[in-house]
Amino acid sequence: MSGGVGDWEESLLESEHDPSRKKTSLENIINVVLLLMGLFVILFMESFFKWVLLLAIIIVYFSQSFKIK
């Protein structure tokens, strides 16, 4: 596996520029982790703004997850 990393980087760079590609499972896991971290922080904020931020994160997350091709 001498050139494994280079091949992976090349395929990653190529796939970033392909608008029709589907997200990889790794990207989905990262998105879920970031979403959960954001929700965790927001839940400890005590104000009206936490509900606004919560709504905004949910809208952005789902709009990116289910983009119309």
C-alpha positions in Angstrom: 0.0 0.0 0.0 2.7 2.4 -1.0 0.6 4.8 -3.0 -2.7 4.4 -1.1 -2.7 7.9 0.5 -1.9 9.7 -2.8 -4.6 7.8 -4.7 -7.1 8.6 -2.0 -6.2 12.3 -2.0 -6.5 12.4 -5.8 -9.9 10.7 -5.8 -11.0 13.1 -3.0 -9.9 16.2 -5.0 -11.6 14.9 -8.1 -14.8 14.0 -6.3 -15.0 17.5 -4.7 -15.4 19.0 -8.1 -18.1 16.5 -9.3 -21.5 18.1 -8.5 -23.4 14.9 -9.2 -21.5 12.7 -6.7 -23.1 11.4 -3.6 -21.7 12.1 -0.2 -19.5 9.5 1.3 -20.3 7.8 4.5 -17.4 9.6 6.1 -18.8 13.0 5.2 -22.2 12.0 6.5 -20.6 10.9 9.8 -18.7 14.3 10.1 -21.9 16.2 9.4 -23.8 14.3 12.1 -21.1 14.8 14.6 -20.9 18.6 13.8 -24.7 18.8 14.1 -24.7 17.1 17.5 -21.9 19.3 18.8 -23.8 22.3 17.7 -27.0 21.1 19.3 -25.1 20.3 22.5 -23.8 23.9 22.7 -27.1 25.5 21.9 -29.0 23.4 24.5 -26.8 25.1 27.2 -27.6 28.6 26.1 -30.3 30.2 28.1 -32.1 32.6 25.8 -34.6 33.1 23.0 -31.7 32.9 20.6 -31.1 29.2 21.2 -34.4 28.4 19.5 -33.5 30.7 16.6 -30.1 29.0 16.2 -31.6 25.6 16.6 -34.1 26.3 13.8 -31.4 27.7 11.6 -29.1 24.7 12.0 -31.9 22.3 11.3 -32.9 24.2 8.1 -29.3 24.4 6.9 -28.5 20.8 7.7 -31.5 19.4 5.9 -31.3 21.8 2.9 -27.7 20.5 2.4 -28.6 16.9 3.0 -31.5 16.8 0.5 -30.4 19.2 -2.3 -32.5 18.8 -5.4 -30.2 17.5 -8.2 
